[in-house]
Structures are given as structure tokens and as C-alpha cells.
Amino acid sequence: MGSGILKRSVSIAGHRTSISLEEPFWEALREIAARRSLSVQALIGRIDSERGAQNLSSAIRVFVLQDLRDRLSRPGER
């Protein structure tokens, strides 16, 4: 499975940071952001503001998983 880690730089609350995620997670973030009419950066900012002490990359992965679970539990959203 060719899903190596990709590092991207984003600005969150006025500060630049690098986030390392596998390409499928970057793709999922783009899809979720588009569905919510947000930029990926804005979506990451929201995830960051709610993550507490959790590592940002981990928080993003958990967010993507939860989004998938939520959509699968709703009829007609599979």
C-alpha cells in the first residue's frame, strides 16, 4: 500500500506548523473540508482548537475516523 507520510506546512492561529500524515488522511481532510465549505487549513484549525493535549497529527486521524463513522451510521450517506 503506497501511502507514505507526507509533511505539509500550515498556519494555525497565526503560527506555522508542520503536520505529517499519510496521503489517504490528507485526501480525507480535503473531502471533509469541501463538504463543510471550509479550507483544509480552517478545518485543521478547528481540530487543533478542540484537541486538548493530544498530538495534532493523531487528533486529525481520530477526527477523520470519527467523520467516517458518523457518515456510515446515517442512512443514505454510505
PDB file with SEQRES, HELIX, SHEET and CRYST1 records, atoms N, CA, C and O in Angstrom:
SEQRES   1 A   78  MET GLY SER GLY ILE LEU LYS ARG SER VAL SER ILE ALA          
SEQRES   2 A   78  GLY HIS ARG THR SER ILE SER LEU GLU GLU PRO PHE TRP          
SEQRES   3 A   78  GLU ALA LEU ARG GLU ILE ALA ALA ARG ARG SER LEU SER          
SEQRES   4 A   78  VAL GLN ALA LEU ILE GLY ARG ILE ASP SER GLU ARG GLY          
SEQRES   5 A   78  ALA GLN ASN LEU SER SER ALA ILE ARG VAL PHE VAL LEU          
SEQRES   6 A   78  GLN ASP LEU ARG ASP ARG LEU SER ARG PRO GLY GLU ARG          
HELIX    1 AA1 GLU A   23  ARG A   35  1                                  13    
HELIX    2 AA2 VAL A   40  GLU A   50  1                                  11    
HELIX    3 AA3 LEU A   56  SER A   73  1                                  18    
SHEET    1 AA1 2 ILE A   5  ILE A  12  0                                        
SHEET    2 AA1 2 HIS A  15  GLU A  22 -1                                        
CRYST1    1.000    1.000    1.000  90.00  90.00  90.00 P 1           1          
ATOM      1  N   MET A   1       0.852  -1.174   0.000  1.00  0.00           N  
ATOM      2  CA  MET A   1       0.000   0.000   0.000  1.00  0.00           C  
ATOM      3  C   MET A   1       0.896   1.234   0.000  1.00  0.00           C  
ATOM      4  O   MET A   1       1.645   1.443   0.954  1.00  0.00           O  
ATOM      5  N   GLY A   2       0.837   2.040  -1.029  1.00  0.00           N  
ATOM      6  CA  GLY A   2       1.713   3.195  -1.167  1.00  0.00           C  
ATOM      7  C   GLY A   2       1.174   4.439  -0.506  1.00  0.00           C  
ATOM      8  O   GLY A   2       0.814   5.401  -1.186  1.00  0.00           O  
ATOM      9  N   SER A   3       1.114   4.432   0.799  1.00  0.00           N  
ATOM     10  CA  SER A   3       0.591   5.612   1.489  1.00  0.00           C  
ATOM     11  C   SER A   3       1.622   6.149   2.471  1.00  0.00           C  
ATOM     12  O   SER A   3       1.410   6.140   3.683  1.00  0.00           O  
ATOM     13  N   GLY A   4       2.738   6.615   1.930  1.00  0.00           N  
ATOM     14  CA  GLY A   4       3.790   7.156   2.767  1.00  0.00           C  
ATOM     15  C   GLY A   4       3.366   8.434   3.464  1.00  0.00           C  
ATOM     16  O   GLY A   4       2.363   9.056   3.114  1.00  0.00           O  
ATOM     17  N   ILE A   5       4.136   8.799   4.437  1.00  0.00           N  
ATOM     18  CA  ILE A   5       3.878  10.010   5.217  1.00  0.00           C  
ATOM     19  C   ILE A   5       4.241  11.239   4.389  1.00  0.00           C  
ATOM     20  O   ILE A   5       5.314  11.299   3.788  1.00  0.00           O  
ATOM     21  N   LEU A   6       3.348  12.204   4.364  1.00  0.00           N  
ATOM     22  CA  LEU A   6       3.596  13.481   3.705  1.00  0.00           C  
ATOM     23  C   LEU A   6       3.564  14.578   4.758  1.00  0.00           C  
ATOM     24  O   LEU A   6       2.644  14.642   5.573  1.00  0.00           O  
ATOM     25  N   LYS A   7       4.561  15.430   4.736  1.00  0.00           N  
ATOM     26  CA  LYS A   7       4.639  16.546   5.675  1.00  0.00           C  
ATOM     27  C   LYS A   7       4.190  17.800   4.947  1.00  0.00           C  
ATOM     28  O   LYS A   7       4.685  18.116   3.865  1.00  0.00           O  
ATOM     29  N   ARG A   8       3.247  18.513   5.552  1.00  0.00           N  
ATOM     30  CA  ARG A   8       2.771  19.767   4.975  1.00  0.00           C  
ATOM     31  C   ARG A   8       2.835  20.849   6.040  1.00  0.00           C  
ATOM     32  O   ARG A   8       2.669  20.589   7.232  1.00  0.00           O  
ATOM     33  N   SER A   9       3.075  22.050   5.585  1.00  0.00           N  
ATOM     34  CA  SER A   9       3.138  23.206   6.473  1.00  0.00           C  
ATOM     35  C   SER A   9       1.820  23.957   6.411  1.00  0.00           C  
ATOM     36  O   SER A   9       1.310  24.237   5.326  1.00  0.00           O  
ATOM     37  N   VAL A  10       1.270  24.282   7.566  1.00  0.00           N  
ATOM     38  CA  VAL A  10       0.027  25.049   7.644  1.00  0.00           C  
ATOM     39  C   VAL A  10       0.170  26.138   8.688  1.00  0.00           C  
ATOM     40  O   VAL A  10       1.048  26.089   9.549  1.00  0.00           O  
ATOM     41  N   SER A  11      -0.701  27.113   8.595  1.00  0.00           N  
ATOM     42  CA  SER A  11      -0.738  28.191   9.572  1.00  0.00           C  
ATOM     43  C   SER A  11      -1.972  28.004  10.452  1.00  0.00           C  
ATOM     44  O   SER A  11      -3.096  27.944   9.954  1.00  0.00           O  
ATOM     45  N   ILE A  12      -1.755  27.912  11.754  1.00  0.00           N  
ATOM     46  CA  ILE A  12      -2.845  27.735  12.713  1.00  0.00           C  
ATOM     47  C   ILE A  12      -2.745  28.845  13.741  1.00  0.00           C  
ATOM     48  O   ILE A  12      -1.723  29.000  14.410  1.00  0.00           O  
ATOM     49  N   ALA A  13      -3.805  29.609  13.859  1.00  0.00           N  
ATOM     50  CA  ALA A  13      -3.842  30.728  14.820  1.00  0.00           C  
ATOM     51  C   ALA A  13      -2.620  31.632  14.649  1.00  0.00           C  
ATOM     52  O   ALA A  13      -2.049  32.106  15.632  1.00  0.00           O  
ATOM     53  N   GLY A  14      -2.225  31.866  13.399  1.00  0.00           N  
ATOM     54  CA  GLY A  14      -1.122  32.771  13.120  1.00  0.00           C  
ATOM     55  C   GLY A  14       0.259  32.178  13.255  1.00  0.00           C  
ATOM     56  O   GLY A  14       1.249  32.890  13.089  1.00  0.00           O  
ATOM     57  N   HIS A  15       0.357  30.880  13.556  1.00  0.00           N  
ATOM     58  CA  HIS A  15       1.656  30.225  13.717  1.00  0.00           C  
ATOM     59  C   HIS A  15       1.803  29.121  12.677  1.00  0.00           C  
ATOM     60  O   HIS A  15       0.864  28.363  12.435  1.00  0.00           O  
ATOM     61  N   ARG A  16       2.984  29.030  12.061  1.00  0.00           N  
ATOM     62  CA  ARG A  16       3.260  27.973  11.091  1.00  0.00           C  
ATOM     63  C   ARG A  16       3.635  26.698  11.849  1.00  0.00           C  
ATOM     64  O   ARG A  16       4.365  26.733  12.839  1.00  0.00           O  
ATOM     65  N   THR A  17       3.123  25.587  11.361  1.00  0.00           N  
ATOM     66  CA  THR A  17       3.479  24.290  11.924  1.00  0.00           C  
ATOM     67  C   THR A  17       3.487  23.262  10.810  1.00  0.00           C  
ATOM     68  O   THR A  17       2.829  23.442   9.784  1.00  0.00           O  
ATOM     69  N   SER A  18       4.220  22.199  11.008  1.00  0.00           N  
ATOM     70  CA  SER A  18       4.260  21.105  10.041  1.00  0.00           C  
ATOM     71  C   SER A  18       3.447  19.942  10.579  1.00  0.00           C  
ATOM     72  O   SER A  18       3.501  19.621  11.766  1.00  0.00           O  
ATOM     73  N   ILE A  19       2.694  19.319   9.685  1.00  0.00           N  
ATOM     74  CA  ILE A  19       1.878  18.171  10.054  1.00  0.00           C  
ATOM     75  C   ILE A  19       2.259  17.019   9.144  1.00  0.00           C  
ATOM     76  O   ILE A  19       2.317  17.173   7.924  1.00  0.00           O  
ATOM     77  N   SER A  20       2.516  15.871   9.740  1.00  0.00           N  
ATOM     78  CA  SER A  20       2.865  14.668   8.986  1.00  0.00           C  
ATOM     79  C   SER A  20       1.701  13.690   9.040  1.00  0.00           C  
ATOM     80  O   SER A  20       1.307  13.232  10.113  1.00  0.00           O  
ATOM     81  N   LEU A  21       1.153  13.374   7.861  1.00  0.00           N  
ATOM     82  CA  LEU A  21       0.046  12.423   7.742  1.00  0.00           C  
ATOM     83  C   LEU A  21       0.230  11.585   6.487  1.00  0.00           C  
ATOM     84  O   LEU A  21       0.899  12.005   5.542  1.00  0.00           O  
ATOM     85  N   GLU A  22      -0.358  10.412   6.481  1.00  0.00           N  
ATOM     86  CA  GLU A  22      -0.389   9.589   5.290  1.00  0.00           C  
ATOM     87  C   GLU A  22      -1.309  10.254   4.259  1.00  0.00           C  
ATOM     88  O   GLU A  22      -2.269  10.932   4.625  1.00  0.00           O  
ATOM     89  N   GLU A  23      -1.009  10.055   2.964  1.00  0.00           N  
ATOM     90  CA  GLU A  23      -1.788  10.678   1.896  1.00  0.00           C  
ATOM     91  C   GLU A  23      -3.297  10.398   2.008  1.00  0.00           C  
ATOM     92  O   GLU A  23      -4.081  11.313   1.758  1.00  0.00           O  
ATOM     93  N   PRO A  24      -3.747   9.181   2.370  1.00  0.00           N  
ATOM     94  CA  PRO A  24      -5.194   8.979   2.497  1.00  0.00           C  
ATOM     95  C   PRO A  24      -5.850   9.912   3.531  1.00  0.00           C  
ATOM     96  O   PRO A  24      -7.008  10.295   3.367  1.00  0.00           O  
ATOM     97  N   PHE A  25      -5.124  10.272   4.578  1.00  0.00           N  
ATOM     98  CA  PHE A  25      -5.680  11.205   5.559  1.00  0.00           C  
ATOM     99  C   PHE A  25      -5.745  12.621   4.993  1.00  0.00           C  
ATOM    100  O   PHE A  25      -6.698  13.352   5.260  1.00  0.00           O  
ATOM    101  N   TRP A  26      -4.724  13.015   4.203  1.00  0.00           N  
ATOM    102  CA  TRP A  26      -4.783  14.329   3.549  1.00  0.00           C  
ATOM    103  C   TRP A  26      -5.967  14.375   2.592  1.00  0.00           C  
ATOM    104  O   TRP A  26      -6.685  15.373   2.534  1.00  0.00           O  
ATOM    105  N   GLU A  27      -6.172  13.292   1.838  1.00  0.00           N  
ATOM    106  CA  GLU A  27      -7.303  13.235   0.909  1.00  0.00           C  
ATOM    107  C   GLU A  27      -8.630  13.340   1.650  1.00  0.00           C  
ATOM    108  O   GLU A  27      -9.527  14.077   1.240  1.00  0.00           O  
ATOM    109  N   ALA A  28      -8.745  12.593   2.746  1.00  0.00           N  
ATOM    110  CA  ALA A  28      -9.983  12.631   3.537  1.00  0.00           C  
ATOM    111  C   ALA A  28     -10.217  14.028   4.100  1.00  0.00           C  
ATOM    112  O   ALA A  28     -11.349  14.510   4.098  1.00  0.00           O  
ATOM    113  N   LEU A  29      -9.163  14.686   4.581  1.00  0.00           N  
ATOM    114  CA  LEU A  29      -9.303  16.054   5.094  1.00  0.00           C  
ATOM    115  C   LEU A  29      -9.818  17.000   4.017  1.00  0.00           C  
ATOM    116  O   LEU A  29     -10.679  17.841   4.279  1.00  0.00           O  
ATOM    117  N   ARG A  30      -9.283  16.858   2.794  1.00  0.00           N  
ATOM    118  CA  ARG A  30      -9.755  17.707   1.689  1.00  0.00           C  
ATOM    119  C   ARG A  30     -11.236  17.463   1.409  1.00  0.00           C  
ATOM    120  O   ARG A  30     -11.988  18.410   1.177  1.00  0.00           O  
ATOM    121  N   GLU A  31     -11.654  16.206   1.430  1.00  0.00           N  
ATOM    122  CA  GLU A  31     -13.056  15.863   1.187  1.00  0.00           C  
ATOM    123  C   GLU A  31     -13.970  16.424   2.283  1.00  0.00           C  
ATOM    124  O   GLU A  31     -15.021  16.996   1.994  1.00  0.00           O  
ATOM    125  N   ILE A  32     -13.560  16.254   3.528  1.00  0.00           N  
ATOM    126  CA  ILE A  32     -14.357  16.748   4.652  1.00  0.00           C  
ATOM    127  C   ILE A  32     -14.445  18.272   4.591  1.00  0.00           C  
ATOM    128  O   ILE A  32     -15.522  18.841   4.765  1.00  0.00           O  
ATOM    129  N   ALA A  33     -13.321  18.925   4.344  1.00  0.00           N  
ATOM    130  CA  ALA A  33     -13.310  20.390   4.252  1.00  0.00           C  
ATOM    131  C   ALA A  33     -14.246  20.858   3.143  1.00  0.00           C  
ATOM    132  O   ALA A  33     -15.002  21.810   3.337  1.00  0.00           O  
ATOM    133  N   ALA A  34     -14.207  20.205   1.985  1.00  0.00           N  
ATOM    134  CA  ALA A  34     -15.075  20.588   0.867  1.00  0.00           C  
ATOM    135  C   ALA A  34     -16.546  20.409   1.247  1.00  0.00           C  
ATOM    136  O   ALA A  34     -17.379  21.264   0.949  1.00  0.00           O  
ATOM    137  N   ARG A  35     -16.855  19.297   1.903  1.00  0.00           N  
ATOM    138  CA  ARG A  35     -18.236  19.057   2.333  1.00  0.00           C  
ATOM    139  C   ARG A  35     -18.734  20.141   3.287  1.00  0.00           C  
ATOM    140  O   ARG A  35     -19.919  20.476   3.292  1.00  0.00           O  
ATOM    141  N   ARG A  36     -17.840  20.677   4.080  1.00  0.00           N  
ATOM    142  CA  ARG A  36     -18.198  21.697   5.077  1.00  0.00           C  
ATOM    143  C   ARG A  36     -17.946  23.120   4.576  1.00  0.00           C  
ATOM    144  O   ARG A  36     -18.085  24.080   5.334  1.00  0.00           O  
ATOM    145  N   SER A  37     -17.582  23.252   3.322  1.00  0.00           N  
ATOM    146  CA  SER A  37     -17.272  24.558   2.717  1.00  0.00           C  
ATOM    147  C   SER A  37     -16.198  25.306   3.502  1.00  0.00           C  
ATOM    148  O   SER A  37     -16.327  26.498   3.781  1.00  0.00           O  
ATOM    149  N   LEU A  38     -15.145  24.586   3.850  1.00  0.00           N  
ATOM    150  CA  LEU A  38     -14.007  25.149   4.578  1.00  0.00           C  
ATOM    151  C   LEU A  38     -12.732  24.871   3.801  1.00  0.00           C  
ATOM    152  O   LEU A  38     -12.689  23.972   2.961  1.00  0.00           O  
ATOM    153  N   SER A  39     -11.708  25.639   4.084  1.00  0.00           N  
ATOM    154  CA  SER A  39     -10.383  25.285   3.575  1.00  0.00           C  
ATOM    155  C   SER A  39      -9.827  24.186   4.491  1.00  0.00           C  
ATOM    156  O   SER A  39     -10.276  24.028   5.626  1.00  0.00           O  
ATOM    157  N   VAL A  40      -8.860  23.441   3.991  1.00  0.00           N  
ATOM    158  CA  VAL A  40      -8.224  22.415   4.823  1.00  0.00           C  
ATOM    159  C   VAL A  40      -7.574  23.084   6.034  1.00  0.00           C  
ATOM    160  O   VAL A  40      -7.631  22.559   7.146  1.00  0.00           O  
ATOM    161  N   GLN A  41      -6.964  24.232   5.813  1.00  0.00           N  
ATOM    162  CA  GLN A  41      -6.325  24.959   6.914  1.00  0.00           C  
ATOM    163  C   GLN A  41      -7.338  25.345   7.993  1.00  0.00           C  
ATOM    164  O   GLN A  41      -7.054  25.213   9.183  1.00  0.00           O  
ATOM    165  N   ALA A  42      -8.514  25.820   7.587  1.00  0.00           N  
ATOM    166  CA  ALA A  42      -9.551  26.189   8.563  1.00  0.00           C  
ATOM    167  C   ALA A  42     -10.039  24.959   9.326  1.00  0.00           C  
ATOM    168  O   ALA A  42     -10.269  25.027  10.534  1.00  0.00           O  
ATOM    169  N   LEU A  43     -10.199  23.836   8.624  1.00  0.00           N  
ATOM    170  CA  LEU A  43     -10.626  22.607   9.282  1.00  0.00           C  
ATOM    171  C   LEU A  43      -9.582  22.148  10.290  1.00  0.00           C  
ATOM    172  O   LEU A  43      -9.922  21.760  11.408  1.00  0.00           O  
ATOM    173  N   ILE A  44      -8.310  22.192   9.899  1.00  0.00           N  
ATOM    174  CA  ILE A  44      -7.240  21.822  10.829  1.00  0.00           C  
ATOM    175  C   ILE A  44      -7.239  22.758  12.035  1.00  0.00           C  
ATOM    176  O   ILE A  44      -6.996  22.319  13.159  1.00  0.00           O  
ATOM    177  N   GLY A  45      -7.508  24.040  11.810  1.00  0.00           N  
ATOM    178  CA  GLY A  45      -7.592  24.985  12.925  1.00  0.00           C  
ATOM    179  C   GLY A  45      -8.684  24.606  13.912  1.00  0.00           C  
ATOM    180  O   GLY A  45      -8.497  24.720  15.123  1.00  0.00           O  
ATOM    181  N   ARG A  46      -9.821  24.157  13.400  1.00  0.00           N  
ATOM    182  CA  ARG A  46     -10.915  23.710  14.284  1.00  0.00           C  
ATOM    183  C   ARG A  46     -10.524  22.463  15.062  1.00  0.00           C  
ATOM    184  O   ARG A  46     -10.780  22.360  16.262  1.00  0.00           O  
ATOM    185  N   ILE A  47      -9.902  21.518  14.369  1.00  0.00           N  
ATOM    186  CA  ILE A  47      -9.451  20.293  15.041  1.00  0.00           C  
ATOM    187  C   ILE A  47      -8.438  20.654  16.129  1.00  0.00           C  
ATOM    188  O   ILE A  47      -8.497  20.127  17.239  1.00  0.00           O  
ATOM    189  N   ASP A  48      -7.515  21.551  15.805  1.00  0.00           N  
ATOM    190  CA  ASP A  48      -6.489  21.984  16.753  1.00  0.00           C  
ATOM    191  C   ASP A  48      -7.112  22.609  17.999  1.00  0.00           C  
ATOM    192  O   ASP A  48      -6.662  22.353  19.116  1.00  0.00           O  
ATOM    193  N   SER A  49      -8.135  23.418  17.810  1.00  0.00           N  
ATOM    194  CA  SER A  49      -8.738  24.114  18.955  1.00  0.00           C  
ATOM    195  C   SER A  49      -9.499  23.175  19.886  1.00  0.00           C  
ATOM    196  O   SER A  49      -9.790  23.536  21.027  1.00  0.00           O  
ATOM    197  N   GLU A  50      -9.822  21.975  19.409  1.00  0.00           N  
ATOM    198  CA  GLU A  50     -10.600  21.027  20.224  1.00  0.00           C  
ATOM    199  C   GLU A  50      -9.800  19.817  20.679  1.00  0.00           C  
ATOM    200  O   GLU A  50     -10.364  18.923  21.309  1.00  0.00           O  
ATOM    201  N   ARG A  51      -8.509  19.757  20.385  1.00  0.00           N  
ATOM    202  CA  ARG A  51      -7.753  18.529  20.615  1.00  0.00           C  
ATOM    203  C   ARG A  51      -7.210  18.361  22.022  1.00  0.00           C  
ATOM    204  O   ARG A  51      -6.790  17.261  22.381  1.00  0.00           O  
ATOM    205  N   GLY A  52      -7.201  19.397  22.819  1.00  0.00           N  
ATOM    206  CA  GLY A  52      -6.628  19.293  24.155  1.00  0.00           C  
ATOM    207  C   GLY A  52      -5.134  19.035  24.075  1.00  0.00           C  
ATOM    208  O   GLY A  52      -4.421  19.725  23.346  1.00  0.00           O  
ATOM    209  N   ALA A  53      -4.650  18.038  24.826  1.00  0.00           N  
ATOM    210  CA  ALA A  53      -3.221  17.739  24.882  1.00  0.00           C  
ATOM    211  C   ALA A  53      -2.803  16.710  23.834  1.00  0.00           C  
ATOM    212  O   ALA A  53      -1.628  16.354  23.753  1.00  0.00           O  
ATOM    213  N   GLN A  54      -3.746  16.234  23.039  1.00  0.00           N  
ATOM    214  CA  GLN A  54      -3.447  15.216  22.035  1.00  0.00           C  
ATOM    215  C   GLN A  54      -2.558  15.780  20.924  1.00  0.00           C  
ATOM    216  O   GLN A  54      -2.707  16.939  20.537  1.00  0.00           O  
ATOM    217  N   ASN A  55      -1.653  14.978  20.422  1.00  0.00           N  
ATOM    218  CA  ASN A  55      -0.805  15.328  19.294  1.00  0.00           C  
ATOM    219  C   ASN A  55      -1.697  15.705  18.110  1.00  0.00           C  
ATOM    220  O   ASN A  55      -2.703  15.039  17.867  1.00  0.00           O  
ATOM    221  N   LEU A  56      -1.346  16.762  17.370  1.00  0.00           N  
ATOM    222  CA  LEU A  56      -2.198  17.250  16.287  1.00  0.00           C  
ATOM    223  C   LEU A  56      -2.393  16.215  15.184  1.00  0.00           C  
ATOM    224  O   LEU A  56      -3.515  16.029  14.713  1.00  0.00           O  
ATOM    225  N   SER A  57      -1.343  15.546  14.768  1.00  0.00           N  
ATOM    226  CA  SER A  57      -1.495  14.525  13.721  1.00  0.00           C  
ATOM    227  C   SER A  57      -2.433  13.415  14.180  1.00  0.00           C  
ATOM    228  O   SER A  57      -3.268  12.946  13.406  1.00  0.00           O  
ATOM    229  N   SER A  58      -2.300  12.998  15.422  1.00  0.00           N  
ATOM    230  CA  SER A  58      -3.200  11.970  15.969  1.00  0.00           C  
ATOM    231  C   SER A  58      -4.629  12.484  16.039  1.00  0.00           C  
ATOM    232  O   SER A  58      -5.570  11.758  15.717  1.00  0.00           O  
ATOM    233  N   ALA A  59      -4.794  13.722  16.454  1.00  0.00           N  
ATOM    234  CA  ALA A  59      -6.131  14.308  16.549  1.00  0.00           C  
ATOM    235  C   ALA A  59      -6.795  14.361  15.174  1.00  0.00           C  
ATOM    236  O   ALA A  59      -8.000  14.140  15.056  1.00  0.00           O  
ATOM    237  N   ILE A  60      -6.018  14.652  14.143  1.00  0.00           N  
ATOM    238  CA  ILE A  60      -6.566  14.688  12.783  1.00  0.00           C  
ATOM    239  C   ILE A  60      -6.997  13.296  12.353  1.00  0.00           C  
ATOM    240  O   ILE A  60      -8.072  13.132  11.776  1.00  0.00           O  
ATOM    241  N   ARG A  61      -6.174  12.291  12.626  1.00  0.00           N  
ATOM    242  CA  ARG A  61      -6.535  10.921  12.251  1.00  0.00           C  
ATOM    243  C   ARG A  61      -7.817  10.483  12.962  1.00  0.00           C  
ATOM    244  O   ARG A  61      -8.695   9.880  12.345  1.00  0.00           O  
ATOM    245  N   VAL A  62      -7.925  10.783  14.245  1.00  0.00           N  
ATOM    246  CA  VAL A  62      -9.127  10.426  15.008  1.00  0.00           C  
ATOM    247  C   VAL A  62     -10.341  11.183  14.462  1.00  0.00           C  
ATOM    248  O   VAL A  62     -11.427  10.613  14.362  1.00  0.00           O  
ATOM    249  N   PHE A  63     -10.170  12.448  14.112  1.00  0.00           N  
ATOM    250  CA  PHE A  63     -11.251  13.245  13.543  1.00  0.00           C  
ATOM    251  C   PHE A  63     -11.749  12.625  12.239  1.00  0.00           C  
ATOM    252  O   PHE A  63     -12.956  12.501  12.032  1.00  0.00           O  
ATOM    253  N   VAL A  64     -10.825  12.235  11.363  1.00  0.00           N  
ATOM    254  CA  VAL A  64     -11.192  11.622  10.084  1.00  0.00           C  
ATOM    255  C   VAL A  64     -11.937  10.309  10.327  1.00  0.00           C  
ATOM    256  O   VAL A  64     -12.946  10.040   9.676  1.00  0.00           O  
ATOM    257  N   LEU A  65     -11.451   9.497  11.253  1.00  0.00           N  
ATOM    258  CA  LEU A  65     -12.122   8.242  11.583  1.00  0.00           C  
ATOM    259  C   LEU A  65     -13.527   8.500  12.112  1.00  0.00           C  
ATOM    260  O   LEU A  65     -14.473   7.820  11.713  1.00  0.00           O  
ATOM    261  N   GLN A  66     -13.672   9.475  13.005  1.00  0.00           N  
ATOM    262  CA  GLN A  66     -14.988   9.785  13.567  1.00  0.00           C  
ATOM    263  C   GLN A  66     -15.946  10.299  12.499  1.00  0.00           C  
ATOM    264  O   GLN A  66     -17.130   9.962  12.510  1.00  0.00           O  
ATOM    265  N   ASP A  67     -15.442  11.107  11.584  1.00  0.00           N  
ATOM    266  CA  ASP A  67     -16.278  11.596  10.488  1.00  0.00           C  
ATOM    267  C   ASP A  67     -16.791  10.419   9.660  1.00  0.00           C  
ATOM    268  O   ASP A  67     -17.968  10.378   9.304  1.00  0.00           O  
ATOM    269  N   LEU A  68     -15.920   9.470   9.355  1.00  0.00           N  
ATOM    270  CA  LEU A  68     -16.323   8.289   8.590  1.00  0.00           C  
ATOM    271  C   LEU A  68     -17.367   7.482   9.357  1.00  0.00           C  
ATOM    272  O   LEU A  68     -18.376   7.072   8.783  1.00  0.00           O  
ATOM    273  N   ARG A  69     -17.135   7.255  10.632  1.00  0.00           N  
ATOM    274  CA  ARG A  69     -18.107   6.510  11.446  1.00  0.00           C  
ATOM    275  C   ARG A  69     -19.458   7.218  11.482  1.00  0.00           C  
ATOM    276  O   ARG A  69     -20.504   6.579  11.367  1.00  0.00           O  
ATOM    277  N   ASP A  70     -19.430   8.531  11.641  1.00  0.00           N  
ATOM    278  CA  ASP A  70     -20.686   9.304  11.673  1.00  0.00           C  
ATOM    279  C   ASP A  70     -21.446   9.150  10.363  1.00  0.00           C  
ATOM    280  O   ASP A  70     -22.660   8.944  10.367  1.00  0.00           O  
ATOM    281  N   ARG A  71     -20.739   9.250   9.247  1.00  0.00           N  
ATOM    282  CA  ARG A  71     -21.395   9.147   7.936  1.00  0.00           C  
ATOM    283  C   ARG A  71     -21.929   7.737   7.693  1.00  0.00           C  
ATOM    284  O   ARG A  71     -23.001   7.576   7.109  1.00  0.00           O  
ATOM    285  N   LEU A  72     -21.201   6.726   8.130  1.00  0.00           N  
ATOM    286  CA  LEU A  72     -21.653   5.342   7.946  1.00  0.00           C  
ATOM    287  C   LEU A  72     -22.867   5.010   8.800  1.00  0.00           C  
ATOM    288  O   LEU A  72     -23.653   4.127   8.457  1.00  0.00           O  
ATOM    289  N   SER A  73     -23.018   5.718   9.911  1.00  0.00           N  
ATOM    290  CA  SER A  73     -24.160   5.439  10.794  1.00  0.00           C  
ATOM    291  C   SER A  73     -25.442   6.128  10.329  1.00  0.00           C  
ATOM    292  O   SER A  73     -26.527   5.826  10.828  1.00  0.00           O  
ATOM    293  N   ARG A  74     -25.320   7.058   9.371  1.00  0.00           N  
ATOM    294  CA  ARG A  74     -26.501   7.756   8.843  1.00  0.00           C  
ATOM    295  C   ARG A  74     -26.981   7.084   7.571  1.00  0.00           C  
ATOM    296  O   ARG A  74     -26.190   6.855   6.656  1.00  0.00           O  
ATOM    297  N   PRO A  75     -28.275   6.763   7.500  1.00  0.00           N  
ATOM    298  CA  PRO A  75     -28.797   6.143   6.284  1.00  0.00           C  
ATOM    299  C   PRO A  75     -28.594   7.080   5.076  1.00  0.00           C  
ATOM    300  O   PRO A  75     -28.767   8.295   5.176  1.00  0.00           O  
ATOM    301  N   GLY A  76     -28.229   6.486   3.951  1.00  0.00           N  
ATOM    302  CA  GLY A  76     -28.079   7.263   2.724  1.00  0.00           C  
ATOM    303  C   GLY A  76     -26.762   7.986   2.587  1.00  0.00           C  
ATOM    304  O   GLY A  76     -26.565   8.691   1.597  1.00  0.00           O  
ATOM    305  N   GLU A  77     -25.849   7.848   3.535  1.00  0.00           N  
ATOM    306  CA  GLU A  77     -24.565   8.569   3.471  1.00  0.00           C  
ATOM    307  C   GLU A  77     -23.398   7.637   3.231  1.00  0.00           C  
ATOM    308  O   GLU A  77     -22.251   8.044   3.414  1.00  0.00           O  
ATOM    309  N   ARG A  78     -23.643   6.419   2.834  1.00  0.00           N  
ATOM    310  CA  ARG A  78     -22.551   5.477   2.603  1.00  0.00           C  
ATOM    311  C   ARG A  78     -22.021   5.723   1.271  1.00  0.00           C  
ATOM    312  O   ARG A  78     -21.085   5.047   0.844  1.00  0.00           O  
TER     313      ARG A  78                                                      
END                                                                             
